[in-house]
Amino acid sequence: MGITTLKEQVVKVGSKGEIFPPKEIRNFLGLVPDQSIILSVVQDKLIIRKVASFQEILDQPAKVKISKQAWKKLKKEFNEELNQ
């Protein structure tokens, strides 16, 4: 199992309000230039999360397993709703 957390690091806010995550954090999260991120404030904490690309979402293992019969039923119901 890989590393799931990093040691906290102190960074300064730039003169225009920029926040520059250290290279270790950027690499850990897979952040690249022009990467979209989500900023959330929870009480006194700023939480920064990476927005996963469509491909990253598709590459994630399925969290739910269903039978082929159940999948066919869901697919049929979904298609019926689309055609209404």
N, CA, C and O atoms as CSV, one atom per row, in Angstrom:
chain,resi,resn,atom,element,x,y,z
A,1,MET,N,N,0.840,-1.174,0.000
A,1,MET,CA,C,0.000,0.000,0.000
A,1,MET,C,C,0.882,1.232,0.000
A,1,MET,O,O,1.888,1.271,0.708
A,2,GLY,N,N,0.511,2.271,-0.806
A,2,GLY,CA,C,1.307,3.482,-0.935
A,2,GLY,C,C,1.058,4.468,0.191
A,2,GLY,O,O,0.211,4.260,1.059
A,3,ILE,N,N,1.815,5.536,0.147
A,3,ILE,CA,C,1.675,6.607,1.123
A,3,ILE,C,C,0.342,7.308,0.888
A,3,ILE,O,O,-0.004,7.615,-0.252
A,4,THR,N,N,-0.416,7.566,1.968
A,4,THR,CA,C,-1.708,8.231,1.827
A,4,THR,C,C,-1.702,9.650,2.390
A,4,THR,O,O,-2.619,10.421,2.107
A,5,THR,N,N,-0.693,10.011,3.176
A,5,THR,CA,C,-0.596,11.371,3.708
A,5,THR,C,C,0.848,11.831,3.664
A,5,THR,O,O,1.776,11.023,3.629
A,6,LEU,N,N,1.020,13.140,3.666
A,6,LEU,CA,C,2.350,13.729,3.713
A,6,LEU,C,C,2.466,14.550,4.988
A,6,LEU,O,O,1.462,14.954,5.574
A,7,LYS,N,N,3.681,14.786,5.404
A,7,LYS,CA,C,3.951,15.655,6.539
A,7,LYS,C,C,3.482,17.066,6.213
A,7,LYS,O,O,3.644,17.532,5.085
A,8,GLU,N,N,2.900,17.750,7.199
A,8,GLU,CA,C,2.462,19.128,6.992
A,8,GLU,C,C,3.638,20.009,6.628
A,8,GLU,O,O,4.755,19.795,7.100
A,9,GLN,N,N,3.386,21.001,5.789
A,9,GLN,CA,C,4.423,21.940,5.383
A,9,GLN,C,C,3.878,23.356,5.488
A,9,GLN,O,O,2.706,23.595,5.196
A,10,VAL,N,N,4.708,24.283,5.896
A,10,VAL,CA,C,4.333,25.684,5.997
A,10,VAL,C,C,4.739,26.386,4.710
A,10,VAL,O,O,5.881,26.269,4.265
A,11,VAL,N,N,3.797,27.118,4.111
A,11,VAL,CA,C,4.082,27.902,2.918
A,11,VAL,C,C,3.557,29.315,3.150
A,11,VAL,O,O,2.699,29.526,4.007
A,12,LYS,N,N,4.061,30.268,2.400
A,12,LYS,CA,C,3.607,31.650,2.520
A,12,LYS,C,C,2.679,31.993,1.366
A,12,LYS,O,O,2.796,31.443,0.271
A,13,VAL,N,N,1.763,32.904,1.628
A,13,VAL,CA,C,0.882,33.415,0.592
A,13,VAL,C,C,1.634,34.513,-0.143
A,13,VAL,O,O,2.231,35.387,0.486
A,14,GLY,N,N,1.608,34.472,-1.473
A,14,GLY,CA,C,2.309,35.467,-2.286
A,14,GLY,C,C,1.670,36.842,-2.184
A,14,GLY,O,O,0.595,36.995,-1.604
A,15,SER,N,N,2.329,37.831,-2.742
A,15,SER,CA,C,1.878,39.218,-2.645
A,15,SER,C,C,0.529,39.451,-3.321
A,15,SER,O,O,-0.162,40.420,-3.004
A,16,LYS,N,N,0.151,38.581,-4.239
A,16,LYS,CA,C,-1.142,38.695,-4.917
A,16,LYS,C,C,-2.126,37.627,-4.437
A,16,LYS,O,O,-3.143,37.384,-5.086
A,17,GLY,N,N,-1.825,36.988,-3.300
A,17,GLY,CA,C,-2.706,35.971,-2.736
A,17,GLY,C,C,-2.464,34.574,-3.256
A,17,GLY,O,O,-3.240,33.664,-2.964
A,18,GLU,N,N,-1.402,34.382,-4.022
A,18,GLU,CA,C,-1.116,33.052,-4.575
A,18,GLU,C,C,-0.653,32.102,-3.466
A,18,GLU,O,O,-0.027,32.507,-2.487
A,19,ILE,N,N,-0.983,30.846,-3.657
A,19,ILE,CA,C,-0.495,29.785,-2.774
A,19,ILE,C,C,0.289,28.824,-3.653
A,19,ILE,O,O,-0.224,28.322,-4.653
A,20,PHE,N,N,1.530,28.573,-3.275
A,20,PHE,CA,C,2.395,27.707,-4.076
A,20,PHE,C,C,2.708,26.426,-3.305
A,20,PHE,O,O,3.575,26.427,-2.432
A,21,PRO,N,N,2.003,25.325,-3.623
A,21,PRO,CA,C,2.304,24.063,-2.954
A,21,PRO,C,C,3.723,23.602,-3.311
A,21,PRO,O,O,4.137,23.710,-4.465
A,22,PRO,N,N,4.455,23.096,-2.340
A,22,PRO,CA,C,5.800,22.574,-2.621
A,22,PRO,C,C,5.753,21.420,-3.633
A,22,PRO,O,O,4.732,20.749,-3.789
A,23,LYS,N,N,6.865,21.213,-4.300
A,23,LYS,CA,C,6.974,20.170,-5.330
A,23,LYS,C,C,6.534,18.808,-4.802
A,23,LYS,O,O,5.853,18.063,-5.506
A,24,GLU,N,N,6.919,18.476,-3.566
A,24,GLU,CA,C,6.553,17.182,-2.989
A,24,GLU,C,C,5.030,17.005,-2.963
A,24,GLU,O,O,4.524,15.924,-3.262
A,25,ILE,N,N,4.316,18.052,-2.612
A,25,ILE,CA,C,2.856,17.982,-2.562
A,25,ILE,C,C,2.274,17.915,-3.977
A,25,ILE,O,O,1.361,17.130,-4.235
A,26,ARG,N,N,2.798,18.737,-4.893
A,26,ARG,CA,C,2.316,18.705,-6.281
A,26,ARG,C,C,2.509,17.315,-6.887
A,26,ARG,O,O,1.621,16.798,-7.564
A,27,ASN,N,N,3.660,16.723,-6.642
A,27,ASN,CA,C,3.920,15.374,-7.163
A,27,ASN,C,C,3.002,14.346,-6.520
A,27,ASN,O,O,2.478,13.466,-7.202
A,28,PHE,N,N,2.808,14.454,-5.217
A,28,PHE,CA,C,1.963,13.510,-4.472
A,28,PHE,C,C,0.535,13.521,-5.019
A,28,PHE,O,O,-0.090,12.471,-5.171
A,29,LEU,N,N,0.023,14.733,-5.315
A,29,LEU,CA,C,-1.342,14.852,-5.823
A,29,LEU,C,C,-1.434,14.726,-7.340
A,29,LEU,O,O,-2.532,14.638,-7.890
A,30,GLY,N,N,-0.293,14.718,-8.014
A,30,GLY,CA,C,-0.293,14.643,-9.466
A,30,GLY,C,C,-0.740,15.949,-10.108
A,30,GLY,O,O,-1.324,15.942,-11.191
A,31,LEU,N,N,-0.467,17.070,-9.446
A,31,LEU,CA,C,-0.845,18.378,-9.983
A,31,LEU,C,C,0.129,18.798,-11.074
A,31,LEU,O,O,1.344,18.674,-10.926
A,32,VAL,N,N,-0.420,19.290,-12.155
A,32,VAL,CA,C,0.385,19.768,-13.279
A,32,VAL,C,C,-0.084,21.181,-13.624
A,32,VAL,O,O,-1.170,21.583,-13.207
A,33,PRO,N,N,0.719,21.947,-14.384
A,33,PRO,CA,C,0.286,23.292,-14.772
A,33,PRO,C,C,-1.099,23.261,-15.424
A,33,PRO,O,O,-1.409,22.371,-16.217
A,34,ASP,N,N,-1.917,24.244,-15.075
A,34,ASP,CA,C,-3.297,24.389,-15.559
A,34,ASP,C,C,-4.245,23.328,-15.023
A,34,ASP,O,O,-5.372,23.213,-15.505
A,35,GLN,N,N,-3.811,22.550,-14.036
A,35,GLN,CA,C,-4.670,21.546,-13.395
A,35,GLN,C,C,-5.782,22.256,-12.631
A,35,GLN,O,O,-5.520,23.222,-11.914
A,36,SER,N,N,-7.005,21.794,-12.776
A,36,SER,CA,C,-8.108,22.337,-11.990
A,36,SER,C,C,-8.073,21.735,-10.594
A,36,SER,O,O,-7.784,20.552,-10.416
A,37,ILE,N,N,-8.373,22.572,-9.611
A,37,ILE,CA,C,-8.439,22.117,-8.224
A,37,ILE,C,C,-9.716,22.662,-7.598
A,37,ILE,O,O,-10.315,23.614,-8.100
A,38,ILE,N,N,-10.118,22.049,-6.504
A,38,ILE,CA,C,-11.288,22.491,-5.751
A,38,ILE,C,C,-10.792,23.033,-4.420
A,38,ILE,O,O,-10.032,22.367,-3.718
A,39,LEU,N,N,-11.219,24.236,-4.075
A,39,LEU,CA,C,-10.886,24.834,-2.784
A,39,LEU,C,C,-12.133,24.815,-1.922
A,39,LEU,O,O,-13.200,25.247,-2.358
A,40,SER,N,N,-12.006,24.318,-0.703
A,40,SER,CA,C,-13.102,24.301,0.258
A,40,SER,C,C,-12.599,24.869,1.571
A,40,SER,O,O,-11.430,24.705,1.921
A,41,VAL,N,N,-13.479,25.535,2.290
A,41,VAL,CA,C,-13.142,26.027,3.620
A,41,VAL,C,C,-14.025,25.286,4.615
A,41,VAL,O,O,-15.251,25.318,4.517
A,42,VAL,N,N,-13.393,24.622,5.569
A,42,VAL,CA,C,-14.093,23.919,6.637
A,42,VAL,C,C,-13.571,24.490,7.946
A,42,VAL,O,O,-12.422,24.260,8.324
A,43,GLN,N,N,-14.427,25.237,8.629
A,43,GLN,CA,C,-14.052,25.981,9.826
A,43,GLN,C,C,-12.838,26.847,9.503
A,43,GLN,O,O,-12.954,27.781,8.710
A,44,ASP,N,N,-11.689,26.568,10.088
A,44,ASP,CA,C,-10.500,27.397,9.833
A,44,ASP,C,C,-9.495,26.709,8.914
A,44,ASP,O,O,-8.318,27.067,8.896
A,45,LYS,N,N,-9.965,25.713,8.144
A,45,LYS,CA,C,-9.054,24.943,7.289
A,45,LYS,C,C,-9.376,25.186,5.813
A,45,LYS,O,O,-10.538,25.187,5.407
A,46,LEU,N,N,-8.330,25.388,5.028
A,46,LEU,CA,C,-8.456,25.453,3.577
A,46,LEU,C,C,-8.108,24.073,3.044
A,46,LEU,O,O,-7.012,23.564,3.279
A,47,ILE,N,N,-9.029,23.484,2.339
A,47,ILE,CA,C,-8.824,22.148,1.782
A,47,ILE,C,C,-8.690,22.283,0.270
A,47,ILE,O,O,-9.543,22.878,-0.388
A,48,ILE,N,N,-7.625,21.732,-0.266
A,48,ILE,CA,C,-7.360,21.774,-1.699
A,48,ILE,C,C,-7.421,20.343,-2.226
A,48,ILE,O,O,-6.695,19.465,-1.760
A,49,ARG,N,N,-8.298,20.124,-3.205
A,49,ARG,CA,C,-8.429,18.794,-3.798
A,49,ARG,C,C,-8.253,18.885,-5.302
A,49,ARG,O,O,-8.691,19.843,-5.938
A,50,LYS,N,N,-7.620,17.894,-5.849
A,50,LYS,CA,C,-7.426,17.806,-7.293
A,50,LYS,C,C,-8.740,17.392,-7.943
A,50,LYS,O,O,-9.455,16.536,-7.423
A,51,VAL,N,N,-9.054,17.999,-9.077
A,51,VAL,CA,C,-10.188,17.569,-9.875
A,51,VAL,C,C,-9.679,16.464,-10.791
A,51,VAL,O,O,-8.787,16.686,-11.610
A,52,ALA,N,N,-10.239,15.297,-10.652
A,52,ALA,CA,C,-9.790,14.155,-11.450
A,52,ALA,C,C,-10.197,14.340,-12.905
A,52,ALA,O,O,-11.281,14.843,-13.201
A,53,SER,N,N,-9.322,13.928,-13.798
A,53,SER,CA,C,-9.664,13.954,-15.226
A,53,SER,C,C,-10.660,12.834,-15.508
A,53,SER,O,O,-10.806,11.902,-14.717
A,54,PHE,N,N,-11.332,12.937,-16.628
A,54,PHE,CA,C,-12.285,11.910,-17.024
A,54,PHE,C,C,-11.604,10.544,-17.102
A,54,PHE,O,O,-12.166,9.535,-16.676
A,55,GLN,N,N,-10.398,10.523,-17.646
A,55,GLN,CA,C,-9.671,9.254,-17.775
A,55,GLN,C,C,-9.324,8.678,-16.405
A,55,GLN,O,O,-9.415,7.467,-16.206
A,56,GLU,N,N,-8.930,9.526,-15.462
A,56,GLU,CA,C,-8.620,9.050,-14.108
A,56,GLU,C,C,-9.852,8.432,-13.450
A,56,GLU,O,O,-9.753,7.431,-12.741
A,57,ILE,N,N,-11.006,9.035,-13.691
A,57,ILE,CA,C,-12.254,8.484,-13.140
A,57,ILE,C,C,-12.542,7.123,-13.761
A,57,ILE,O,O,-12.910,6.179,-13.061
A,58,LEU,N,N,-12.374,7.024,-15.085
A,58,LEU,CA,C,-12.621,5.746,-15.755
A,58,LEU,C,C,-11.647,4.660,-15.312
A,58,LEU,O,O,-12.002,3.482,-15.272
A,59,ASP,N,N,-10.417,5.056,-14.979
A,59,ASP,CA,C,-9.399,4.088,-14.581
A,59,ASP,C,C,-9.585,3.569,-13.158
A,59,ASP,O,O,-8.954,2.582,-12.778
A,60,GLN,N,N,-10.440,4.217,-12.363
A,60,GLN,CA,C,-10.662,3.772,-10.996
A,60,GLN,C,C,-11.444,2.462,-11.003
A,60,GLN,O,O,-12.335,2.268,-11.831
A,61,PRO,N,N,-11.108,1.564,-10.077
A,61,PRO,CA,C,-11.859,0.313,-10.011
A,61,PRO,C,C,-13.307,0.577,-9.602
A,61,PRO,O,O,-13.597,1.504,-8.846
A,62,ALA,N,N,-14.191,-0.244,-10.107
A,62,ALA,CA,C,-15.609,-0.102,-9.772
A,62,ALA,C,C,-15.811,-0.295,-8.267
A,62,ALA,O,O,-15.190,-1.162,-7.652
A,63,LYS,N,N,-16.680,0.520,-7.691
A,63,LYS,CA,C,-16.946,0.421,-6.256
A,63,LYS,C,C,-18.135,-0.486,-5.973
A,63,LYS,O,O,-18.354,-0.900,-4.834
A,64,VAL,N,N,-18.896,-0.791,-7.007
A,64,VAL,CA,C,-20.080,-1.625,-6.839
A,64,VAL,C,C,-20.031,-2.733,-7.877
A,64,VAL,O,O,-19.710,-2.496,-9.042
A,65,LYS,N,N,-20.344,-3.909,-7.454
A,65,LYS,CA,C,-20.418,-5.023,-8.392
A,65,LYS,C,C,-21.876,-5.442,-8.506
A,65,LYS,O,O,-22.567,-5.619,-7.502
A,66,ILE,N,N,-22.331,-5.598,-9.744
A,66,ILE,CA,C,-23.697,-6.062,-9.965
A,66,ILE,C,C,-23.660,-7.188,-10.981
A,66,ILE,O,O,-22.717,-7.318,-11.761
A,67,SER,N,N,-24.704,-7.995,-10.953
A,67,SER,CA,C,-24.773,-9.117,-11.888
A,67,SER,C,C,-25.070,-8.605,-13.292
A,67,SER,O,O,-25.538,-7.481,-13.476
A,68,LYS,N,N,-24.793,-9.436,-14.257
A,68,LYS,CA,C,-25.051,-9.076,-15.654
A,68,LYS,C,C,-26.541,-8.827,-15.861
A,68,LYS,O,O,-26.931,-7.922,-16.599
A,69,GLN,N,N,-27.371,-9.639,-15.202
A,69,GLN,CA,C,-28.825,-9.495,-15.316
A,69,GLN,C,C,-29.275,-8.149,-14.739
A,69,GLN,O,O,-30.099,-7.464,-15.346
A,70,ALA,N,N,-28.748,-7.768,-13.585
A,70,ALA,CA,C,-29.107,-6.489,-12.972
A,70,ALA,C,C,-28.637,-5.340,-13.845
A,70,ALA,O,O,-29.346,-4.343,-13.983
A,71,TRP,N,N,-27.445,-5.461,-14.442
A,71,TRP,CA,C,-26.922,-4.409,-15.330
A,71,TRP,C,C,-27.844,-4.232,-16.536
A,71,TRP,O,O,-28.158,-3.104,-16.914
A,72,LYS,N,N,-28.281,-5.341,-17.141
A,72,LYS,CA,C,-29.171,-5.256,-18.296
A,72,LYS,C,C,-30.482,-4.561,-17.922
A,72,LYS,O,O,-31.007,-3.759,-18.695
A,73,LYS,N,N,-31.004,-4.869,-16.741
A,73,LYS,CA,C,-32.251,-4.250,-16.282
A,73,LYS,C,C,-32.049,-2.737,-16.095
A,73,LYS,O,O,-32.883,-1.948,-16.540
A,74,LEU,N,N,-30.962,-2.330,-15.448
A,74,LEU,CA,C,-30.674,-0.915,-15.246
A,74,LEU,C,C,-30.502,-0.193,-16.579
A,74,LEU,O,O,-31.005,0.915,-16.768
A,75,LYS,N,N,-29.793,-0.828,-17.488
A,75,LYS,CA,C,-29.554,-0.237,-18.804
A,75,LYS,C,C,-30.875,-0.032,-19.546
A,75,LYS,O,O,-31.089,1.010,-20.165
A,76,LYS,N,N,-31.759,-1.029,-19.480
A,76,LYS,CA,C,-33.058,-0.934,-20.131
A,76,LYS,C,C,-33.871,0.213,-19.527
A,76,LYS,O,O,-34.456,1.012,-20.258
A,77,GLU,N,N,-33.908,0.296,-18.182
A,77,GLU,CA,C,-34.654,1.359,-17.514
A,77,GLU,C,C,-34.092,2.733,-17.857
A,77,GLU,O,O,-34.845,3.684,-18.066
A,78,PHE,N,N,-32.784,2.831,-17.914
A,78,PHE,CA,C,-32.135,4.100,-18.246
A,78,PHE,C,C,-32.503,4.526,-19.669
A,78,PHE,O,O,-32.851,5.683,-19.904
A,79,ASN,N,N,-32.424,3.595,-20.608
A,79,ASN,CA,C,-32.758,3.905,-21.995
A,79,ASN,C,C,-34.223,4.302,-22.141
A,79,ASN,O,O,-34.551,5.181,-22.938
A,80,GLU,N,N,-35.109,3.657,-21.376
A,80,GLU,CA,C,-36.518,4.021,-21.418
A,80,GLU,C,C,-36.733,5.448,-20.918
A,80,GLU,O,O,-37.532,6.193,-21.486
A,81,GLU,N,N,-36.025,5.827,-19.860
A,81,GLU,CA,C,-36.127,7.188,-19.340
A,81,GLU,C,C,-35.609,8.203,-20.348
A,81,GLU,O,O,-36.185,9.281,-20.496
A,82,LEU,N,N,-34.535,7.870,-21.037
A,82,LEU,CA,C,-33.987,8.783,-22.051
A,82,LEU,C,C,-34.954,9.000,-23.204
A,82,LEU,O,O,-35.011,10.092,-23.769
A,83,ASN,N,N,-35.701,7.987,-23.553
A,83,ASN,CA,C,-36.589,8.057,-24.711
A,83,ASN,C,C,-37.952,8.656,-24.382
A,83,ASN,O,O,-38.791,8.772,-25.275
A,84,GLN,N,N,-38.198,9.033,-23.152
A,84,GLN,CA,C,-39.507,9.613,-22.787
A,84,GLN,C,C,-39.587,11.046,-23.204
A,84,GLN,O,O,-40.607,11.698,-22.982
